[in-house]
Amino acid sequence: MVAFDADYYDGKTSRRHPVRAHAEDGNLRLAGPALSLAVPIAQVIADPPMAGTRRILRLPGGASLQTDDDMAVTSLWRGANPIQGWVHRLERRWMFAAAALVVVAVFSWWCVVFGLPLAAQSVAGFVPAALERKLGDQVMSTLDQSHCAASALSAGRQEELYKAFGVLTSASGHGGGYTYRLQLRACRAFGPNAFALPGGTIVLTDEMAKLAQNDAQIQAVLAHEIGHVHHRHGLRMALQAGGLAALFATLAGDAASITSLAVALPTALLQSSYSRDFEDEADAHAFEHLKAHGLSTKHFADIMARMEAFRSRETGSEKSSGKSATGLDRVLDYLSSHPATARRIERALANQ
Amino acid sequence: MSLADKHRPDRNPGDPVAAAAFAESYLAYETLTDRVRRAEYDRGLLESTAIPSDGVVRRYPIQFSASAGEYFRIWIVNLALTVLTLGIYSAWAKVRKKRYFYGHTKIDGVGFEYRAAPMGILKGRLIAFAALAAYAVSGEISSWLEAAFVIGFVFALPWFLVRSLAFNAYNSTYRNVCFQFRGKYSDALKLVLVGGFLLIVTLGLAFPYVRARFARFAASGHQYGTAQFELPSLARAFYAIYGRWLGMVLVLILVPALFGVLAGVSSKAGWPSGMMLAVGIVAGSIVVYAYIVLWLGYLKSRTTNLVWNHLAIGQTQPRMPASSPGHGAHAVPDARVRFESRLRARELAQLYLVNAAAIVVTLGLAIPWAVVRSARYRIQSLSLLVAGDLDEIAAAEASSVGATGDEVGELAGFDFGF
């Protein structure tokens, strides 16, 4: 016979009745100062155990018992709550906690390095190209409203640029189902630049057209942007960023309000790391693309070098005291979304 | 020794006269020292909610017995199971964590219970996730569809709010009597529409008013058994708090701005500017973060204290003489409960800062410790003042509530301060 002390609550009032519970002949008999009743043990449900709290037994009709005698409850209701009972046993030992920590750490690392990029790639494969186009058009109209104006290049020069672009996109094999369109814009805020929008629109700034020494260099830049479109980098980046946010929200969970600031930094770091991977992928695509069209990757190296020179001229003229900021520069390089230019030039020359 | 000290229940165990005298002198003391309450007392507002002096008044501090080590193991094991099941287990994880915190929150030695079924929470999460995904995709397809979603969201939000409050209340029990939330969707919708309109028209100046209305809606809709929660209108008091907060913000912004100007002047005088810049950025961001935490601590502590200290249970149904028949079969609840919350702005800010630092330094491993620590501080700052007996609160009829509202509310991160 198993017996234990408990508090009985009838579920109708908040009154506490201290009772002594006896289990015999398949019944649970409760006896207290103002109470005496018997309930079939089979009709009593034992709530799952939880560290440091009382065990709770549900009686038919909404009444309940609370007791500190975990042993008695465990012996009488063996096998109740298979899932939570098992989890409770894991929660009780430091050894299992350590194992869980390893699981979480390994899983998070795998997710960031392999899982998320892979998942983003396969999900991006299901997104129809028409939807991507729509997204790209939205971005373009936003840019036109805020940062960019119509190109100020002469009509003849524009014609030449469209032609150079047409050479790149005419041959089959590198389109990937996209209709590529070149948009020439004057965007002072972006300087010499080119960017790919989801769905096949590629924007080239007037400043970039002026920086290049010849059309082959512009084609090298455009081939890089075609690589971004072809590999759906815009969409994949958005998906990966969303995945990262979800992962960190799960990990930080409980303390989201405390840690939002602390989580922002690693998220930004990981995103730039993703971005650098995409740049490398677009570079590799550009090298193949250029070679397929009989163009030398040397042009890619040349325009990279010119952009780097332009950038250091720009920042050099802005900085009032150049020498003390080198430490900061190094940190900014690490945070940068693009790989180091020297390495990109090296690769372009090695890929000739 | 003050009057309240002389009658403190721990100095006079089992002496109902002393307990009643304590409660009375304590309330008098609090009313006189709290400017907001004094103003209300002068206007005759407090009279209706003060604890009657004819009954026995007991003071119950709310205890919290969780330990950081225990919770660390629960946290990490459930997190591991969540990631291994790609999130499906998260509903079970939530139930286990809530059960741990509820069970360790005790009044008079009796813990609370959280009874939600994980399956209901899982279903709610799936619905919430599907709705969010549909919204995200709709924006890509057409702006009209997105606009329709936004309008639909405005009407759905109050429903989710009411559902999540009801779900949480229904699954919370104390002494085997559950809480309930009886707030109406129509009232919540009115709050969202009117509140949103006021916020836009006044450029945010109506925020304390809207916040007070929300607090009142959320609090007054609750019942413990048949006992009704009641919160008076606190708009004025909310304005006082937010006004002082705004003053603090202005002062704290102006002072460092002045320092910045001074630093700018001295750096022109020939200090190494690169180094200065780096040091200035680091020091500046630490100072700014500390300021923000201080403001948060001030706002959170004052608004929380305000709401708890004006909350009462068992006030709506007036005490009827025993001789009046025909007012329903159930007994009129005799218990009257008030709360006393004593959060301090500086202590709360310090708590936030130490927690954030510990979490960053340990790469997140201190999260369970920080969570337990915050919960302990908040819970142990709270006491109950009970006129009558905790044994005497009757249970109400129960109704089942789905989890969808709760989960959508949680996913979107709504926190109305309760």
Contacts between the chains, C-beta under 8 A, distances in Angstrom:
chain1	res1	chain2	res2	distance
A	7	B	110	7.5
A	9	B	175	5.3
A	9	B	176	3.4
A	9	B	177	7.5
A	10	B	176	7.3
A	11	B	176	4.9
A	11	B	177	7.1
A	11	B	395	6.0
A	12	B	177	7.9
A	12	B	394	6.7
A	12	B	395	4.6
A	13	B	177	7.1
A	13	B	225	7.7
A	13	B	391	7.2
A	13	B	392	7.3
A	13	B	393	6.9
A	13	B	394	5.4
A	13	B	395	6.1
A	14	B	174	7.2
A	14	B	175	4.1
A	14	B	176	7.7
A	14	B	177	4.9
A	14	B	225	6.6
A	14	B	390	5.9
A	14	B	391	6.0
A	14	B	392	7.2
A	14	B	393	4.5
A	14	B	394	7.8
A	14	B	395	7.5
A	15	B	175	7.7
A	15	B	391	4.3
A	15	B	392	7.5
A	16	B	110	7.1
A	16	B	175	6.5
A	16	B	391	6.4
A	48	B	99	7.9
A	50	B	96	7.1
A	50	B	99	5.1
A	50	B	100	5.7
A	50	B	103	5.6
A	51	B	70	4.8
A	51	B	73	7.7
A	51	B	74	6.6
A	51	B	100	6.7
A	52	B	65	6.5
A	52	B	66	7.2
A	52	B	67	7.1
A	52	B	70	5.9
A	52	B	100	7.8
A	52	B	103	7.2
A	52	B	104	6.3
A	53	B	99	7.4
A	53	B	100	7.2
A	53	B	103	3.1
A	53	B	104	6.4
A	53	B	111	5.8
A	54	B	103	7.2
A	54	B	111	6.4
A	56	B	113	6.4
A	62	B	176	7.7
A	62	B	398	7.8
A	63	B	176	7.0
A	64	B	176	4.6
A	66	B	110	7.5
A	66	B	111	8.0
A	83	B	92	7.0
A	84	B	92	7.2
A	84	B	96	6.9
A	87	B	77	6.6
A	87	B	78	7.1
A	87	B	81	7.0
A	87	B	92	7.4
A	87	B	96	6.6
A	90	B	77	4.7
A	91	B	73	4.9
A	91	B	74	4.8
A	91	B	77	5.0
A	91	B	78	7.8
A	91	B	96	7.9
A	92	B	73	7.1
A	93	B	73	7.5
A	94	B	73	6.8
A	96	B	73	7.5
A	96	B	77	6.2
A	97	B	72	6.7
A	97	B	73	4.2
A	97	B	76	5.1
A	97	B	77	6.2
A	99	B	80	7.7
A	100	B	76	4.4
A	100	B	77	4.7
A	100	B	79	6.9
A	100	B	80	3.6
A	100	B	81	7.9
A	101	B	76	5.4
A	101	B	80	7.6
A	101	B	365	7.9
A	103	B	80	4.2
A	103	B	83	7.1
A	103	B	84	6.6
A	104	B	76	6.7
A	104	B	79	5.5
A	104	B	80	5.2
A	104	B	83	6.0
A	107	B	80	7.9
A	107	B	83	4.6
A	107	B	84	7.3
A	108	B	83	7.5
A	131	B	140	5.6
A	131	B	141	7.1
A	134	B	140	6.3
A	134	B	141	7.4
A	135	B	140	5.8
A	250	B	79	7.7
A	250	B	82	6.6
A	250	B	83	7.1
A	250	B	87	7.0
A	250	B	90	7.4
A	251	B	79	7.2
A	251	B	364	6.5
A	252	B	364	6.7
A	252	B	367	6.8
A	253	B	79	7.5
A	253	B	367	7.8
A	254	B	75	7.1
A	254	B	97	7.3
A	254	B	367	5.8
A	254	B	368	7.4
A	254	B	371	4.8
A	255	B	355	7.3
A	255	B	359	6.4
A	255	B	367	4.6
A	255	B	370	5.7
A	255	B	371	5.8
A	256	B	413	7.5
A	258	B	352	6.7
A	258	B	355	5.2
A	258	B	356	5.4
A	258	B	359	6.2
A	258	B	370	6.2
A	258	B	374	8.0
A	259	B	356	7.2
A	259	B	359	5.5
A	259	B	364	7.3
A	259	B	367	7.3
A	261	B	289	7.2
A	261	B	356	7.2
A	262	B	356	6.5
A	262	B	359	6.0
A	262	B	360	4.7
A	320	B	273	7.1
A	321	B	272	7.9
A	321	B	273	5.3
A	321	B	274	5.9
A	323	B	274	7.6
A	324	B	272	5.8
A	324	B	273	6.9
A	324	B	274	2.7
A	324	B	275	5.9
A	325	B	274	4.7
A	325	B	277	7.9
A	327	B	274	7.8
A	327	B	278	7.3
A	328	B	274	7.0
A	328	B	277	7.7
A	328	B	278	6.3
